[in-house]
């Protein structure tokens, strides 16, 4: 909103000065973001005690690198005769960017401790405060220097908030500065820093080069289009911020495996970004005219040419995150360096030929080259990434949404509504169908050499299965048949251990992975005898009653982790166990009713498990549900 109002109030020339000033400010302070924060996040995520050695030294090193650069820039702009307004804007925005670099170190601490919720608090505060004050000032007649000062004020306020949150809500790092650590920190961060420098060139050099060929009005038009591209980057940044500390601890053989976590993150980022890329490609001109006004009539073509960059950025950003998390920062630096060189050459040629449209085309070509290089560098690093799983849903939904938007592209509002109404339902339905068809079912049983009463055997079996989204504990025996004073104690203990201890072993084995992913459901198969007397089957009844209480307790313990646990009664079903009782002398003696029982269809229990697995009944977590209960009615209960 701030940039839209700024463009309208300052015009294309004033907005061009701000765009140029921010690009130059970012370039001259680039050493302050020389990879130190990424190293801090990775190392502190692995060992929280390292925060005391990294936090203060990272801030001190940034100050040592940034403040002299700002002083040199002040002298250079004066010596080169840059007009006073542009010179002031560059320096004020340089201080604002420096404050943001210091704030980024606090955000790196949040990330390392996986206190991700504090990141949007700080970022939203900064953007909201800057936007509210900036818009009000612009409407009251503020000029570009005033807006630059407001930008600086917002950055300083956000820095203060970030520091307060670190010390009060996360950790109190010792403020011990050791200059002897500066060089080792720079050295280990060097590849990341080089990649960061090249990344800054990729995002800022085009504006600086364009300013050398064209007047401020053209730079302003390009800045308007590029700001809309940059407005989509937070989607990929948000996913990458959550993924980085997690991927830093995972590998190909971990639980969950790194490639599965990465695939899901990449799909999320692509699905969230795709609608914006489609809108830029199909109705870019209408969007820029609607937001900025008729003075920015050249921005529409530039935005359309930036559409591929919007679509490719999630790939380039998340593959960079993946490589950094796996200690492959050198590969990131090499790829970014090669692409940055191509970007500079491409910008000079394309801008000279096609002005701002050349800059936009160069940005999209750069993202394509970057994506190809990073994907190649990450090949085989964490196992094979399934591009079908990643792309199929977003591609199908995007294609249908594009057709809907194309049919109404002459009218911006209906086109955006049509695309949204097609994209989201298509994506949700496709992913739901894919999840249902792609489910893998694994069984752990004595017939497969695994005794659920053997904890180590269960743990070995679960470790070989990979991430599990659903656990169904269905093991049970009824060997202790007869009055309590007559049954074999070993048979009684086996009945108890198979149903109850076996469920405990299986839950204990799968829960760490489910809790880490905040995803999973457990269904414990109990029995109707759990809540009533069951003469001559006391061990079985005690185990099933205990399983119901175990379910209730486990549901309470795991609710804060986003898990759901249920106990179900399938009713009487003919199984190997019940058929053996029917045919054995003990069964015929103590359970004569077996021969006249009216059994339930086993499919009914399967259908109930599937509904519980779908997540639609998570509100009933901890409940004991009979197969004949009306699940919809239970969900409607207050």
C-alpha atoms as one frame of an Amber mdcrd trajectory, in Angstrom:
protein
   0.000   0.000   0.000   2.819   2.422   0.845   4.465   2.013  -2.554   1.151
   2.374  -4.390   0.340   5.638  -2.610   3.943   6.800  -2.991   3.844   6.216
  -6.738   0.556   8.087  -7.077   1.554  11.014  -4.845   5.185  11.470  -5.898
   4.697  10.604  -9.577   6.971   8.485 -11.698  10.015  10.755 -11.225   9.770
  10.964  -7.424   9.095   7.252  -7.189  12.071   6.686  -9.478  14.341   8.564
  -7.039  13.118   6.405  -4.132  13.534   3.196  -6.177  17.080   4.166  -7.181
  17.932   5.215  -3.621  16.762   1.901  -2.143  18.663  -0.103  -4.779  21.903
   1.811  -4.154  21.429   1.582  -0.365  21.021  -2.175  -0.600  24.112  -2.528
  -2.768  26.411  -0.449  -0.540  25.375  -2.296   2.644  25.577  -5.741   1.107
  28.605  -6.799   3.194  26.479  -6.397   6.322  24.416  -9.337   5.174  27.416
 -11.421   4.219  25.924 -14.769   5.246  26.492 -14.340   8.972  22.828 -14.771
   9.873  22.473 -18.009   7.913  25.467 -19.493   9.721  24.070 -18.319  13.072
  20.729 -19.991  12.384  22.263 -23.270  11.254  24.797 -23.564  14.077  22.527
 -22.396  16.894  19.730 -24.687  15.635  22.159 -27.580  16.106  23.380 -26.370
  19.532  21.534 -23.566  21.335  24.549 -22.890  23.527  26.372 -21.410  20.533
  24.125 -18.343  20.590  26.434 -16.690  23.132  29.366 -16.826  20.754  27.475
 -15.817  17.633  24.917 -13.128  18.534  27.004 -10.171  19.750  29.900 -10.913
  17.406  27.595 -11.048  14.407  26.132  -7.643  15.267  29.571  -6.124  15.865
  30.911  -7.521  12.598  27.946  -6.092  10.687  28.517  -2.648  12.183  32.195
  -2.825  11.239  31.295  -3.644   7.637  28.286  -1.366   7.086  29.032   1.951
   8.772  32.301   2.658   6.892  30.548   1.799   3.622  27.886   4.405   4.365
  30.545   7.005   5.133  32.374   6.277   1.874  29.102   6.526  -0.037  28.344
   9.918   1.512  31.698  11.246   0.346  31.387   9.662  -3.104  27.909  11.034
  -3.848  29.065  14.505  -2.822  32.228  14.306  -4.935  30.306  13.031  -7.967
  27.868  15.907  -7.820  24.754  13.851  -7.181  21.838  16.190  -6.520  21.108
  16.829  -2.848  17.702  15.129  -2.823  18.972  11.887  -4.322  22.072  11.981
  -2.096  19.973  12.412   1.033  17.569   9.634   0.035  20.451   7.207  -0.570
  22.050   7.912   2.823  18.826   7.847   4.830  17.691   4.624   3.203  21.204
   3.237   3.727  20.778   3.755   7.474  17.338   2.125   7.264  18.731  -0.912
   5.460  21.535  -1.124   8.047  18.949  -1.211  10.842  17.173  -4.009   8.982
  20.445  -5.939   8.775  20.866  -5.731  12.553  17.230  -6.780  12.952  17.899
  -9.782  10.708  20.326 -11.159  13.303  17.496 -11.183  15.851  15.266 -12.916
  13.323  18.003 -15.516  12.803  17.868 -16.259  16.552  14.078 -16.738  16.353
  14.600 -19.105  13.445  17.322 -21.116  15.206  15.102 -21.610  18.254  12.119
 -22.354  15.984  10.200 -19.462  17.528   8.977 -18.663  14.042   5.910 -16.816
  15.316   8.040 -13.842  16.341   9.213 -13.236  12.771   5.830 -12.083  11.448
   5.283 -10.059  14.613   8.391  -7.989  13.887   7.969  -7.868  10.118   4.288
  -6.941  10.213   4.942  -4.310  12.861   7.632  -2.705  10.708   5.604  -2.744
   7.508   2.357  -1.674   9.139   3.922   1.177  11.108   5.888   2.395   8.089
   2.861   2.124   5.821   0.422   3.896   8.162   2.771   6.794   8.929   4.063
   6.948   5.351   0.650   6.977   3.713  -0.592   9.641   6.116   2.466  11.784
   5.474   2.197  11.411   1.685  -1.458  12.394   1.709  -0.464  15.429   3.789
   2.107  16.473   1.183   5.343  14.752   2.254   8.171  14.531  -0.275  10.570
  11.671  -1.072  13.051  12.660   1.644  10.278  12.636   4.267   9.214   9.159
   3.163  12.818   7.957   3.382  13.025   9.227   6.968   9.798   7.397   7.802
  11.321   4.223   6.324  14.330   4.684   8.612  12.083   5.242  11.628  10.113
   2.087  10.935  13.318   0.040  10.634  14.687   1.397  13.937  11.397   0.705
  15.755  11.307  -2.854  14.405  14.933  -3.387  15.468  14.059  -2.306  19.015
  11.096  -4.695  19.074  13.183  -7.602  17.748  15.908  -7.070  20.377  13.297
  -6.915  23.140  11.686 -10.171  21.996  15.032 -11.969  21.825  16.020 -11.018
  25.355  12.593 -11.315  26.992  10.990 -14.248  25.199  13.729 -16.433  23.678
  17.197 -16.249  25.221  19.485 -13.734  26.895  22.689 -14.055  24.844  25.840
 -12.800  26.495  27.008  -9.510  24.969  30.632 -10.546  24.735  32.466  -9.171
  21.693  35.630 -10.956  20.702  37.327  -9.432  17.629  39.345 -12.621  17.280
  36.124 -14.356  16.223  35.391 -11.897  13.404  37.651 -13.451  10.809  36.597
 -17.077  11.509  32.966 -15.963  11.311  33.583 -14.169   8.020  35.502 -17.150
   6.672  32.811 -19.727   7.418  30.143 -17.335   6.116  32.175 -16.384   3.062
  30.428 -18.674   0.542  27.014 -17.669   1.902  28.050 -14.025   1.840  29.323
 -14.243  -1.708  26.017 -15.811  -2.719  24.232 -12.983  -0.892  26.253 -10.345
  -2.723  25.462 -11.972  -6.036  21.810 -12.276  -4.998  21.720  -8.553  -4.253
  23.219  -7.876  -7.678  20.508 -10.020  -9.236  17.792  -7.946  -7.556  19.273
  -4.430  -7.608  21.731  -4.075 -10.468  18.972  -3.836 -13.072  17.589  -0.631
 -11.554  21.032   0.952 -11.314  21.831   0.026 -14.936  18.435   1.233 -16.126
  19.077   4.592 -14.405  22.208   4.935 -16.505  20.189   4.639 -19.724  16.810
   6.158 -18.910  15.315   9.114 -16.953  13.745   8.807 -13.491  10.239   8.414
 -14.963  11.194   5.168 -16.734  12.980   3.923 -13.604   9.780   4.683 -11.694
   7.676   2.599 -14.098  10.058  -0.321 -13.769  10.156   0.116  -9.994   6.347
  -0.061  -9.872   6.338  -3.396 -11.713   9.284  -4.785  -9.755   7.655  -3.862
  -6.435   4.729  -6.112  -7.318   7.184  -8.948  -8.013   8.896  -8.311  -4.681
   5.525  -8.293  -2.917   5.225 -12.036  -3.654   8.633 -12.981  -2.243   7.456
 -13.154   1.362   5.528 -16.328   0.509   8.737 -18.180  -0.348  10.629 -16.509
   2.495   8.000 -17.684   4.987   8.255 -21.299   3.853  12.048 -21.139   3.705
  12.240 -19.636   7.190  10.282 -22.564   8.602  12.190 -25.175   6.584  15.774
 -24.062   7.215  16.240 -25.100  10.873  14.319 -28.333  10.260  16.316 -29.300
   7.167  19.539 -28.487   9.047  18.830 -31.492  11.298  17.532 -33.877   8.627
  19.124 -36.083   5.995  18.172 -38.803   3.486  17.758 -41.436   6.217  16.217
 -39.284   8.938  12.647 -39.493  10.206  11.092 -37.804   8.381  13.496 -37.924
   5.420  14.669 -34.515   4.248  13.357 -34.930   0.702   9.777 -35.438   1.911
   9.838 -32.305   4.079  11.420 -30.345   1.244   8.863 -31.545  -1.313   5.986
 -30.410   0.859   7.553 -27.019   1.462   8.267 -26.511  -2.226   4.740 -27.481
  -3.202   3.298 -25.062  -0.624   5.448 -22.169  -1.856   4.633 -22.850  -5.516
   0.914 -23.231  -4.874   0.823 -19.965  -2.908   2.793 -18.034  -5.545   1.234
 -19.422  -8.724  -1.941 -17.271  -8.658   0.162 -14.104  -8.504   2.303 -15.205
 -11.421  -0.755 -16.011 -13.505  -2.318 -12.656 -12.675   0.851 -10.815 -13.694
   0.990 -12.679 -17.004  -2.669 -12.366 -17.951  -3.841  -9.050 -16.485  -0.582
  -7.293 -15.598  -1.481  -4.105 -17.443  -4.833  -3.793 -15.724  -3.224  -4.392
 -12.324  -0.593  -1.661 -12.691  -3.110   0.846 -14.048  -5.555   0.083 -11.241
  -2.891   0.396  -8.515  -0.644   3.174  -9.793  -2.694   5.158 -12.273  -2.199
   6.153 -15.892   1.260   7.708 -15.305   2.605   4.156 -15.036   1.279   2.868
 -18.345   4.634   1.260 -19.228   4.721  -0.812 -16.038   2.125  -3.296 -17.320
   4.350  -4.823 -20.014   7.236  -5.019 -17.554   5.049  -6.868 -15.029   3.966
  -9.372 -17.688   7.614 -10.043 -18.485   8.317 -10.500 -14.766   5.653 -13.225
 -14.463   8.147 -16.086 -15.063  10.381 -14.644 -12.355   7.434 -14.690  -9.930
   6.766 -18.347 -10.736  10.419 -19.433 -10.536  11.462 -17.627  -7.373  10.047
 -20.279  -4.970  12.250 -22.846  -6.702  15.430 -20.769  -6.547  14.888 -19.654
  -2.961  14.008 -23.042  -1.490  16.782 -24.894  -3.311  19.206 -22.308  -1.903
  17.775 -22.980   1.561  18.177 -26.717   1.016  21.808 -26.423  -0.049  22.689
 -24.117   2.854  21.019 -26.433   5.366  23.160 -29.318   4.125  26.455 -27.340
   4.351  26.682 -26.800   0.587  27.150 -23.039   0.745  30.017 -23.170  -1.751
  27.687 -24.588  -4.388  25.211 -21.767  -3.701  27.957 -19.177  -4.107  29.264
 -20.693  -7.360  25.822 -20.861  -8.967  24.875 -17.346  -7.872  28.205 -15.987
  -9.063  27.918 -17.491 -12.525  24.334 -16.320 -12.910  25.145 -12.823 -11.576
  27.791 -12.390 -14.269  25.265 -13.414 -16.916  22.698 -11.090 -15.351  24.953
  -8.041 -15.541  25.822  -8.697 -19.161  22.223  -9.461 -20.048  20.929  -6.315
 -18.377  23.356  -4.074 -20.231  22.413  -5.558 -23.604  18.667  -5.938 -23.056
  18.182  -2.555 -21.368  20.063  -0.832 -24.191  17.745  -2.553 -26.688  14.404
  -2.676 -24.882  14.605  -0.251 -21.951  12.601  -1.329 -18.872  11.142  -4.341
 -20.705  14.692  -5.554 -21.232  15.335  -5.304 -17.493  12.180  -7.310 -16.768
  13.100  -9.971 -19.331  16.602 -10.213 -17.852  15.121 -10.772 -14.380  13.015
 -13.700 -15.601  15.882 -15.223 -17.588  18.074 -14.887 -14.508  15.610 -16.810
 -12.337  15.446 -19.569 -14.965  19.243 -19.927 -15.054  19.418 -19.804 -11.272
  16.766 -22.506 -10.892  18.562 -24.814 -13.340  21.909 -24.353 -11.599  20.621
 -24.847  -8.055  18.568 -27.916  -8.960  21.635 -29.458 -10.587  23.765 -28.646
  -7.525  21.249 -30.295  -5.178  20.799 -33.460  -7.221  21.119 -36.539  -5.037
  21.765 -34.482  -1.906  18.751 -35.637   0.113  17.342 -38.334  -2.140  15.194
 -37.989  -5.204  12.682 -35.136  -5.239   9.446 -36.208  -6.931   8.592 -33.378
  -9.292   5.319 -35.089 -10.110   4.187 -34.841  -6.492   5.377 -31.242  -6.291
   4.027 -29.873  -9.567   0.995 -31.948 -10.551  -1.580 -30.222  -8.338  -0.426
 -26.603  -8.783   0.067 -27.128 -12.542  -3.425 -28.539 -13.065  -5.093 -25.887
 -10.911  -3.031 -23.143 -12.539  -3.878 -24.278 -16.066  -7.611 -24.303 -15.396
  -7.434 -20.970 -13.574  -5.541 -19.457 -16.509  -8.309 -20.529 -18.894 -10.937
 -18.994 -16.622  -8.982 -15.735 -16.340  -8.280 -15.567 -20.069 -11.997 -15.717
 -20.800 -12.606 -12.596 -18.671  -9.245 -10.824 -18.946 -10.746  -7.577 -20.279
 -12.286  -6.906 -16.883  -9.821  -7.088 -13.968 -12.269  -7.851 -11.154 -14.125
 -10.755 -12.801 -10.839 -12.169 -14.104  -9.284 -12.311 -10.636 -12.464 -13.745
  -9.090 -12.791 -16.387 -11.830  -9.180 -17.461 -11.372  -9.534 -17.727  -7.600
 -12.803 -19.684  -7.803 -11.182 -22.230 -10.112  -7.649 -22.451  -8.677  -8.264
 -23.160  -4.991 -11.018 -25.825  -5.289  -9.145 -27.613  -8.073  -5.936 -27.694
  -6.049  -7.667 -28.922  -2.886  -9.610 -31.658  -4.685  -6.571 -32.858  -6.610
  -4.331 -33.006  -3.535  -7.029 -34.807  -1.569  -7.405 -37.407  -4.329  -3.624
 -37.735  -4.638  -3.248 -38.294  -0.911  -5.977 -40.936  -0.908  -4.605 -42.802
  -3.918  -1.003 -42.537  -2.814  -1.425 -43.857   0.729   0.905 -46.714   1.629
  -0.252 -49.295   4.168   2.295 -51.207   6.265   1.464 -53.995   8.707   3.504
 -55.016  11.718   2.523 -58.436  13.038   3.853 -61.760  14.292   3.308 -63.248
  10.830   5.894 -60.777   9.574   8.353 -61.582  12.340   7.432 -58.676  14.638
   5.994 -59.182  18.113   4.332 -55.935  19.280   5.164 -56.841  22.891   8.866
 -56.625  21.972   9.782 -52.943  22.165  13.046 -53.217  20.238  11.405 -55.229
  17.434   8.682 -52.608  17.078  11.193 -49.760  16.998  13.240 -51.506  14.293
  10.140 -52.141  12.202   8.873 -48.559  12.496  12.306 -47.119  11.697  12.236
 -48.936   8.372   8.867 -47.519   7.319   9.671 -43.798   7.087   7.238 -41.065
   8.167   3.817 -42.347   9.290   0.641 -40.278   9.164  -1.679 -42.919  10.642
  -1.190 -45.689  13.186  -3.888 -48.315  13.772  -3.259 -50.546  16.785  -5.281
 -53.669  16.044  -3.245 -56.400  17.748  -5.118 -58.483  20.299  -5.361 -61.975
  21.763  -7.936 -63.811  23.863  -5.984 -66.797  25.141  -6.977 -66.659  28.834
 -10.469 -68.201  28.539 -12.328 -69.153  31.692 -12.805 -67.947  35.266 -10.007
 -65.887  36.788  -9.056 -68.622  39.263  -8.676 -71.207  36.496  -6.886 -69.416
  33.633  -3.165 -69.681  33.033  -1.462 -66.499  34.367   0.904 -66.471  31.362
  -2.060 -66.478  28.979  -3.691 -63.660  30.961  -0.517 -61.595  30.874  -0.168
 -62.199  27.116  -3.709 -60.928  26.505  -2.916 -57.775  28.475   0.464 -57.183
  26.866  -0.636 -57.758  23.285  -3.492 -55.261  23.334  -2.192 -52.673  25.820
   1.588 -52.908  25.969   1.740 -53.519  22.227  -0.239 -50.323  21.578   2.076
 -48.458  23.928   5.190 -49.699  22.104   3.781 -48.760  18.686   2.634 -45.310
  19.830   5.949 -44.624  21.508   7.804 -45.534  18.315   5.795 -43.324  15.940
   5.016 -40.320  18.137   8.382 -38.482  17.920   8.074 -38.240  14.137   4.417
 -37.234  14.276   5.107 -34.569  16.903   8.018 -33.125  14.908   5.836 -32.900
  11.775   2.769 -31.832  13.822   0.845 -34.332  11.740  -0.552 -37.727  12.663
  -3.523 -39.712  13.881  -3.710 -42.867  15.996  -6.637 -45.287  16.113  -6.635
 -47.880  18.904  -8.966 -50.802  18.245 -10.677 -51.577  21.549 -13.914 -53.482
  22.125 -17.414 -53.029  23.480 -16.327 -55.199  26.459 -14.098 -52.304  27.576
 -17.046 -50.729  29.367 -18.894 -53.769  30.730 -18.339 -57.088  32.438 -16.971
 -59.837  30.213 -17.090 -63.108  32.158 -14.449 -65.674  31.202 -12.424 -63.146
  29.173 -11.047 -60.999  31.990  -7.551 -60.464  30.535  -8.918 -59.369  27.160
 -11.518 -57.084  28.806  -8.954 -55.506  31.131  -6.619 -54.827  28.208  -9.344
 -53.233  26.097 -10.569 -51.109  29.025  -7.026 -49.973  29.669  -6.668 -49.144
  25.969  -9.630 -46.759  26.171  -8.131 -44.886  29.102  -4.712 -44.912  27.425
  -6.360 -43.306  24.380  -7.937 -40.558  26.472  -4.645 -39.812  28.220  -2.587
 -39.863  25.027  -5.069 -37.534  23.298  -4.677 -35.032  26.129  -0.884 -35.263
  26.003  -0.602 -34.791  22.230  -3.315 -32.205  21.557  -0.841 -29.311  21.764
   1.196 -30.987  19.011  -1.688 -31.127  16.545  -2.293 -34.892  16.812  -5.555
 -36.802  17.240  -6.053 -40.158  19.009  -9.194 -42.313  18.957 -10.404 -45.611
  20.384 -12.963 -47.558  18.405 -15.078 -50.648  18.889 -15.610 -52.592  15.653
 -18.331 -54.680  17.270 -18.376 -58.433  16.851 -16.471 -59.406  13.701 -15.440
 -62.834  12.513 -11.659 -62.887  12.680  -9.007 -65.551  13.115  -9.251 -65.037
  16.879 -13.035 -65.317  17.124 -13.155 -68.296  14.743 -10.573 -70.115  16.858
 -12.693 -69.516  19.960 -15.807 -70.736  18.166 -14.092 -73.974  17.192 -12.116
 -74.696  20.369 -13.435 -76.718  23.344 -12.752 -73.828  25.731 -14.548 -71.376
  23.479 -17.594 -73.584  23.066 -17.707 -74.090  26.825 -17.257 -70.524  28.015
 -18.570 -68.549  24.994 -21.465 -70.594  23.620 -23.086 -67.443  22.241 -20.396
 -67.166  19.557 -22.234 -69.564  17.309 -25.373 -67.399  17.282 -23.713 -63.959
  17.207 -24.790 -61.448  14.577 -21.445 -60.154  13.241 -20.690 -56.758  11.790
 -19.159 -56.408   8.371 -15.409 -55.742   8.803 -15.674 -53.089   6.070 -17.652
 -50.898   8.470 -14.667 -50.668  10.808 -12.440 -49.864   7.833 -14.752 -47.058
   6.741 -14.732 -45.597  10.257 -10.931 -45.683  10.376 -10.744 -43.933   7.002
 -13.038 -41.147   8.195 -10.997 -40.696  11.353  -7.791 -40.715   9.292  -9.137
 -37.958   7.031  -9.097 -35.448   9.874 -12.800 -34.568   9.700 -13.376 -35.919
  13.215 -10.308 -34.519  14.979 -12.634 -32.640  17.328 -13.524 -36.051  18.813
  -9.916 -36.877  19.734  -9.841 -38.979  22.904 -13.335 -40.411  22.383 -14.351
 -44.081  22.358 -16.434 -44.549  19.196 -18.485 -47.611  18.261 -18.690 -48.583
  14.620 -22.467 -48.141  14.726 -22.281 -44.613  16.182 -23.395 -41.776  13.930
 -20.144 -39.853  13.495 -21.889 -36.826  12.024 -24.212 -36.672  15.004 -21.296
 -36.911  17.422 -19.602 -34.005  15.645 -22.744 -31.880  15.989 -22.871 -32.385
  19.740 -21.834 -29.307  21.756
